[in-house]
Amino acid sequence: MDTRPTTGGGHSADVRIALAVNGHVFSVAKLGPGFVVLRNPVAHPPAEAELTLSIDGYERRWRVELIDGIVPGGGDTRFRNRSEHVNGAAGQ
C-alpha cells in the first residue's frame, strides 16, 4: 500500500471573475472567448460593462460591450472587447 501524500504541496489559485454593468456586479461562473456565463443573471439590455479577472490578488479589467444584453436562463452572455485592459495588477 502506498502511503505517500498525493497532494505534493500543490497550490490552488484564488480565482475571481466578475462582470460590472451600470452599478450591478455579477459573479461569473465561466469565462470563454467572447462570452461569460453568469451565476445569477438579471435581465439587462445591451450596454457597456467591465470584466474583472483576479488571480491570487492580481487583477485585470477589460471594458466590454454586451452584444445581446443579459438574458436570464439564456445561457451565454456574449460580449465584444472595447479595450485590451483597463489596468494590470492590483495596486498599480
C-alpha positions, 0 to 999 in steps of 0.5 A: 500500500502506498502511503505517500501524500498525493497532494505534493504541496500543490497550490490552488489559485484564488480565482475571481471573475466578475462582470460590472454593468451600470452599478450591478456586479455579477459573479461569473461562473465561466469565462470563454472567448467572447462570452461569460456565463453568469451565476445569477443573471438579471435581465439587462439590455445591451450596454457597456460593462467591465470584466474583472479577472483576479488571480491570487490578488492580481487583477485585470479589467477589460471594458466590454460591450454586451452584444445581446444584453443579459438574458436570464436562463439564456445561457451565454452572455456574449460580449465584444472587447472595447479595450485590451485592459483597463489596468494590470495588477492590483495596486498599480 
